[in-house]
Amino acid sequence: EQDPAVKPAHYSDIDYHNLLQLFVPPESILHDAEGFSSTPQVVEADDYTAFVSVVSVAYDTSERYRLAYTTPALVEQFGPYRRYTLRLEKQPGTLTDFANVQVTLPPDATIISVSPAASATFEIDSPILEFRVQLMTDKTIEIVYRH
């Protein structure tokens, strides 16, 4: 309210409208989307899949958007181990934000190493790791396990 750069009386619409694009590995499948006014469009390209939607946030409020999707097999095998790597890229010019990521490993997997440390781990039929990643810069999650 006290921001001198924002004078609601001077604008007919000061709500935030933007195009949200989530770039994921090619052939990823969108299962669920919450918080959107309509289901995001799935755009297939040679080297990525994008989930795209227009989002709007009313002035002086906040919104939460959630996407649930699966990717094709992205696990690298080396010897008796397997490695899963997820790279989270921060949009340049934006403020620091947080990303919540949940990774479910195959049943009977044994975790060898995790970087960064998971904020929570538990097991419901399979090992599950949760991460709360502060995105000041791009971040990489790496999980090495034996299965």
Residue frames as qw, qx, qy, qz and C-alpha x, y, z in Angstrom:
[[0.000, 0.882, 0.470, 0.000, 0.00, 0.00, 0.00],
 [0.258, -0.877, 0.070, 0.398, 2.84, 2.41, 0.75],
 [0.631, -0.003, 0.475, 0.614, 4.86, 1.65, -2.40],
 [0.138, 0.675, -0.010, -0.724, 5.19, 4.99, -4.25],
 [0.025, 0.239, -0.746, -0.621, 5.61, 3.14, -7.59],
 [0.095, -0.360, -0.902, -0.220, 2.17, 1.58, -7.29],
 [0.255, 0.163, 0.252, -0.919, -0.80, 3.88, -7.35],
 [0.261, 0.321, 0.910, 0.035, -3.91, 1.73, -7.85],
 [0.296, 0.730, 0.348, -0.507, -6.00, 4.76, -8.71],
 [0.159, 0.661, -0.431, -0.593, -3.89, 5.24, -11.87],
 [0.089, 0.201, -0.917, -0.332, -4.41, 1.74, -13.27],
 [0.748, -0.054, -0.160, -0.642, -7.48, -0.13, -14.39],
 [0.982, -0.110, -0.143, -0.048, -5.81, -3.51, -13.67],
 [0.000, -0.770, 0.606, -0.199, -2.77, -3.87, -11.44],
 [0.925, -0.188, 0.313, -0.109, -3.11, -7.62, -11.03],
 [0.192, -0.559, 0.741, 0.318, -0.13, -9.76, -12.04],
 [0.884, 0.380, 0.151, -0.224, -0.61, -11.66, -15.33],
 [0.078, -0.652, 0.711, 0.254, 2.12, -13.88, -16.70],
 [0.859, 0.268, -0.373, -0.226, 2.90, -16.92, -18.80],
 [0.602, -0.519, 0.599, -0.099, 4.11, -19.82, -16.66],
 [0.783, 0.432, -0.428, -0.128, 6.32, -22.32, -18.48],
 [0.665, -0.504, 0.549, -0.045, 7.79, -25.39, -16.82],
 [0.592, 0.555, -0.555, -0.183, 10.41, -27.11, -18.98],
 [0.765, -0.323, 0.536, -0.154, 10.81, -30.82, -18.23],
 [0.288, -0.281, 0.830, 0.385, 12.50, -33.76, -20.00],
 [0.452, 0.157, -0.524, -0.704, 11.01, -34.78, -23.35],
 [0.564, -0.156, -0.760, -0.283, 8.02, -37.13, -23.24],
 [0.010, 0.037, 0.711, -0.702, 7.11, -36.20, -19.66],
 [0.273, -0.488, -0.737, -0.379, 3.46, -36.77, -18.78],
 [0.204, -0.263, 0.287, -0.898, 1.33, -34.25, -16.86],
 [0.268, -0.303, -0.912, 0.062, -0.96, -35.99, -14.37],
 [0.252, -0.784, -0.547, 0.150, -2.41, -33.19, -12.28],
 [0.250, 0.336, -0.033, 0.908, -2.40, -29.41, -12.05],
 [0.305, -0.711, -0.589, 0.234, -3.74, -27.47, -9.06],
 [0.222, -0.627, -0.138, 0.734, -4.34, -23.75, -8.69],
 [0.108, -0.066, 0.527, 0.841, -4.70, -23.06, -12.42],
 [0.516, 0.332, 0.201, -0.764, -7.90, -21.66, -13.95],
 [0.886, 0.357, -0.097, -0.278, -7.51, -24.24, -16.76],
 [0.906, -0.181, 0.282, 0.258, -5.26, -27.25, -17.28],
 [0.118, -0.717, 0.450, 0.519, -1.84, -26.19, -18.63],
 [0.794, 0.552, -0.161, -0.196, -1.13, -26.99, -22.28],
 [0.768, -0.319, 0.464, 0.304, 1.48, -29.65, -22.98],
 [0.472, 0.820, -0.256, -0.198, 3.97, -28.56, -25.65],
 [0.902, -0.128, 0.315, 0.266, 6.28, -31.25, -27.05],
 [0.298, 0.862, -0.384, -0.147, 9.65, -30.32, -28.56],
 [0.797, 0.346, -0.483, 0.112, 12.65, -32.42, -29.58],
 [0.479, 0.239, -0.622, 0.571, 14.69, -31.74, -26.45],
 [0.076, 0.030, 0.615, -0.784, 12.02, -30.86, -23.86],
 [0.180, -0.618, -0.722, -0.253, 8.36, -30.90, -22.95],
 [0.010, 0.140, -0.259, 0.956, 6.80, -27.69, -21.62],
 [0.131, -0.642, -0.746, 0.117, 3.71, -27.25, -19.45],
 [0.134, 0.140, 0.100, 0.976, 2.34, -23.81, -20.29],
 [0.146, -0.725, -0.673, -0.014, -0.44, -21.72, -18.77],
 [0.005, 0.599, -0.025, 0.800, -1.42, -18.11, -18.28],
 [0.459, -0.444, -0.652, 0.410, -1.54, -17.31, -14.57],
 [0.090, -0.695, -0.080, -0.709, -3.04, -14.34, -12.77],
 [0.457, -0.326, -0.611, 0.558, -2.49, -13.18, -9.23],
 [0.125, -0.893, -0.352, -0.252, -4.74, -10.48, -7.85],
 [0.177, 0.672, -0.296, 0.656, -3.05, -7.38, -6.50],
 [0.268, -0.528, 0.534, -0.604, -1.78, -7.75, -2.93],
 [0.919, -0.157, 0.215, -0.291, -2.43, -11.52, -2.79],
 [0.074, -0.491, 0.846, 0.194, -0.49, -14.70, -3.50],
 [0.898, 0.179, -0.112, -0.385, -1.22, -17.95, -5.32],
 [0.432, -0.413, 0.798, 0.076, 0.20, -21.45, -5.23],
 [0.764, 0.409, -0.303, -0.397, 0.47, -23.60, -8.34],
 [0.556, -0.350, 0.754, -0.026, 1.21, -27.33, -8.26],
 [0.704, 0.427, -0.427, -0.374, 2.04, -29.70, -11.11],
 [0.702, -0.278, 0.654, -0.044, 2.37, -33.48, -10.79],
 [0.704, 0.589, -0.300, -0.261, 4.11, -35.22, -13.67],
 [0.847, -0.256, 0.415, 0.211, 6.31, -38.20, -14.50],
 [0.214, 0.752, -0.510, -0.360, 9.34, -38.29, -16.71],
 [0.910, 0.256, -0.324, -0.040, 10.70, -41.11, -18.83],
 [0.879, -0.336, -0.066, 0.332, 13.51, -43.12, -17.27],
 [0.198, 0.913, -0.223, 0.278, 16.20, -40.62, -16.33],
 [0.719, -0.613, 0.326, 0.018, 18.36, -42.87, -14.21],
 [0.459, 0.676, -0.576, 0.012, 21.99, -43.48, -15.13],
 [0.953, -0.298, 0.061, -0.004, 23.37, -46.89, -14.21],
 [0.350, 0.704, -0.586, 0.198, 27.03, -47.38, -13.32],
 [0.184, 0.217, -0.907, 0.311, 28.16, -50.68, -11.86],
 [0.227, -0.400, -0.876, 0.143, 25.80, -51.79, -9.10],
 [0.039, -0.486, -0.382, 0.785, 24.61, -48.20, -8.56],
 [0.217, 0.677, 0.557, 0.429, 22.09, -45.89, -10.16],
 [0.211, -0.280, -0.169, 0.921, 22.14, -42.10, -10.21],
 [0.118, 0.796, 0.563, 0.190, 19.19, -39.74, -10.55],
 [0.303, -0.182, -0.042, 0.935, 19.98, -36.08, -11.22],
 [0.098, 0.832, 0.535, 0.108, 17.50, -33.19, -11.25],
 [0.340, 0.014, -0.004, 0.940, 18.57, -29.68, -12.20],
 [0.010, -0.844, -0.508, 0.174, 16.41, -26.77, -11.01],
 [0.406, 0.250, 0.161, 0.864, 17.06, -23.58, -12.94],
 [0.077, -0.665, -0.402, 0.625, 16.25, -20.22, -11.38],
 [0.384, 0.791, 0.361, 0.311, 14.75, -17.64, -13.68],
 [0.461, 0.053, -0.096, 0.881, 17.29, -14.80, -14.01],
 [0.067, -0.354, -0.068, -0.930, 16.19, -11.51, -12.49],
 [0.629, -0.552, -0.391, -0.384, 13.69, -13.01, -10.08],
 [0.373, -0.657, 0.472, -0.454, 13.93, -12.91, -6.31],
 [0.056, 0.230, -0.956, 0.172, 15.03, -15.95, -4.34],
 [0.772, -0.126, -0.119, -0.612, 12.32, -18.56, -4.23],
 [0.429, -0.283, 0.836, -0.194, 11.85, -22.05, -2.83],
 [0.666, 0.154, -0.565, -0.462, 11.07, -25.27, -4.67],
 [0.656, -0.246, 0.628, -0.339, 9.61, -28.33, -2.97],
 [0.568, 0.368, -0.664, -0.316, 10.60, -31.57, -4.67],
 [0.760, -0.240, 0.533, -0.283, 9.59, -35.12, -3.79],
 [0.442, 0.447, -0.734, -0.257, 11.45, -38.10, -5.32],
 [0.880, -0.166, 0.330, -0.299, 10.15, -41.66, -4.98],
 [0.049, 0.510, -0.836, -0.196, 12.77, -44.36, -5.54],
 [0.687, 0.018, -0.644, -0.337, 12.00, -47.93, -6.64],
 [0.838, -0.479, 0.056, -0.256, 10.86, -50.39, -3.95],
 [0.930, -0.242, 0.068, 0.270, 13.77, -51.99, -2.07],
 [0.486, 0.706, -0.176, 0.484, 16.22, -49.26, -3.19],
 [0.677, -0.527, -0.190, 0.477, 19.09, -48.55, -0.80],
 [0.153, 0.981, -0.036, 0.116, 20.21, -44.92, -0.69],
 [0.800, 0.039, -0.114, 0.588, 24.00, -44.53, -1.05],
 [0.300, -0.244, -0.114, 0.915, 24.32, -40.73, -1.19],
 [0.115, 0.837, 0.520, 0.125, 22.14, -37.63, -1.53],
 [0.334, -0.262, -0.010, 0.905, 23.19, -34.09, -2.38],
 [0.097, -0.483, 0.501, -0.712, 22.02, -31.73, -1.03],
 [0.017, 0.081, 0.915, -0.394, 20.71, -33.41, 2.10],
 [0.282, -0.495, -0.681, -0.460, 17.01, -34.21, 1.95],
 [0.276, -0.391, 0.281, -0.832, 14.79, -32.21, 4.30],
 [0.726, -0.141, 0.477, -0.476, 12.82, -35.41, 5.00],
 [0.369, 0.229, -0.855, -0.285, 13.00, -39.09, 4.14],
 [0.640, -0.059, 0.567, -0.516, 10.42, -41.76, 4.77],
 [0.077, 0.115, -0.925, -0.353, 9.15, -45.00, 3.29],
 [0.675, 0.250, 0.397, -0.569, 5.69, -45.96, 2.09],
 [0.903, 0.337, 0.265, -0.011, 6.28, -49.04, -0.08],
 [0.702, 0.469, -0.007, 0.536, 9.31, -47.21, -1.54],
 [0.455, -0.384, -0.178, 0.784, 11.94, -44.78, -0.21],
 [0.164, 0.874, 0.343, 0.304, 10.74, -41.19, -0.58],
 [0.480, -0.209, -0.132, 0.841, 12.98, -38.13, -0.28],
 [0.077, 0.925, 0.362, 0.080, 11.72, -34.57, 0.10],
 [0.512, 0.001, 0.002, 0.859, 13.77, -31.48, -0.65],
 [0.023, 0.952, 0.273, -0.135, 13.12, -27.81, 0.06],
 [0.653, 0.105, 0.186, 0.727, 15.56, -26.02, -2.20],
 [0.036, -0.851, -0.119, 0.511, 16.29, -22.32, -1.93],
 [0.665, 0.484, 0.357, 0.442, 16.74, -21.02, -5.47],
 [0.152, -0.850, 0.120, 0.489, 19.20, -18.16, -5.23],
 [0.167, 0.541, -0.675, -0.474, 21.02, -19.79, -8.18],
 [0.800, 0.142, -0.479, -0.332, 20.53, -22.95, -10.22],
 [0.509, -0.436, 0.679, -0.299, 20.59, -26.08, -8.02],
 [0.617, 0.217, -0.714, -0.250, 21.17, -29.77, -8.70],
 [0.756, -0.328, 0.429, -0.369, 19.74, -32.67, -6.70],
 [0.523, 0.394, -0.746, -0.124, 21.67, -35.93, -7.05],
 [0.791, -0.308, 0.391, -0.355, 20.65, -39.28, -5.57],
 [0.393, 0.389, -0.828, -0.097, 22.84, -42.37, -5.83],
 [0.751, -0.212, 0.417, -0.467, 21.21, -45.64, -4.84],
 [0.022, 0.214, -0.960, -0.178, 21.47, -49.39, -5.26],
 [0.751, 0.120, 0.168, -0.627, 18.54, -51.42, -6.53]]
